[in-house]
């Protein structure tokens, strides 16, 4: 099975984005995931990793929950 980690910037107030992303991933792919964990960070970070490999980095593009869900799904196929 697969594990997803969402690292988000606490000082930037990105917790709500992280929680919404986590919820959407679990609703969409939950039966194929071992879990989705939230890791605190700083410096504007918002990264999503699947089994350690980065599939989304906010510093490279704007926040897009649909794109994140799609990329995680691509890793599961």
C-alpha positions as CSV (number, residue, x, y, z in Angstrom):
1,X,0.0,0.0,0.0
2,X,0.9,3.6,-0.3
3,X,1.6,6.4,2.2
4,X,1.0,10.1,1.5
5,X,2.7,12.9,3.5
6,X,1.6,16.6,3.3
7,X,4.1,19.0,4.7
8,X,2.6,22.5,5.2
9,X,3.8,25.8,6.5
10,X,2.4,26.5,10.0
11,X,3.3,30.3,10.2
12,X,1.7,30.8,6.7
13,X,-1.6,29.4,7.9
14,X,-1.7,26.5,5.4
15,X,-3.2,24.0,7.9
16,X,-6.7,24.4,6.4
17,X,-5.3,23.6,2.9
18,X,-3.5,20.6,4.3
19,X,-6.6,19.3,6.1
20,X,-8.8,19.8,3.0
21,X,-6.3,18.0,0.8
22,X,-6.0,15.2,3.3
23,X,-9.8,14.8,3.5
24,X,-10.1,14.8,-0.3
25,X,-7.3,12.3,-0.8
26,X,-8.9,10.0,1.8
27,X,-12.4,10.3,0.2
28,X,-11.0,9.7,-3.3
29,X,-8.3,7.2,-2.8
30,X,-8.7,6.1,0.8
31,X,-9.1,2.3,0.2
32,X,-5.8,2.3,-1.7
33,X,-3.8,4.3,0.8
34,X,-2.1,3.2,4.1
35,X,-2.6,6.8,5.3
36,X,-2.2,10.5,4.8
37,X,-0.2,12.3,7.4
38,X,0.4,16.0,8.0
39,X,3.9,17.2,8.8
40,X,4.4,20.7,10.1
41,X,6.9,23.0,8.4
42,X,7.8,26.6,7.7
43,X,9.2,28.8,5.0
44,X,6.1,28.7,2.9
45,X,6.3,24.9,2.3
46,X,3.4,22.9,1.0
47,X,4.6,19.7,-0.5
48,X,2.8,16.4,-1.1
49,X,4.9,13.2,-1.2
50,X,3.9,9.7,-2.1
51,X,6.1,7.1,-0.5
52,X,8.8,9.8,-0.2
53,X,8.7,11.0,-3.8
54,X,7.4,14.6,-4.2
55,X,4.4,14.8,-6.5
56,X,3.4,18.4,-5.7
57,X,5.4,21.5,-4.5
58,X,3.5,24.8,-4.1
59,X,6.8,26.7,-4.7
60,X,6.7,25.5,-8.3
61,X,3.0,26.2,-8.9
62,X,-0.1,27.6,-7.2
63,X,-2.2,25.5,-4.8
64,X,-4.4,23.2,-6.8
65,X,-6.1,20.4,-4.8
66,X,-7.6,18.7,-7.9
67,X,-4.1,18.4,-9.4
68,X,-2.7,17.0,-6.2
69,X,-5.5,14.3,-6.1
70,X,-4.9,13.5,-9.7
71,X,-1.1,13.1,-9.2
72,X,-1.5,10.9,-6.2
73,X,-4.0,8.8,-8.2
74,X,-1.4,8.5,-11.0
75,X,1.1,7.1,-8.5
76,X,-1.4,4.5,-7.4
77,X,-2.1,3.2,-10.9
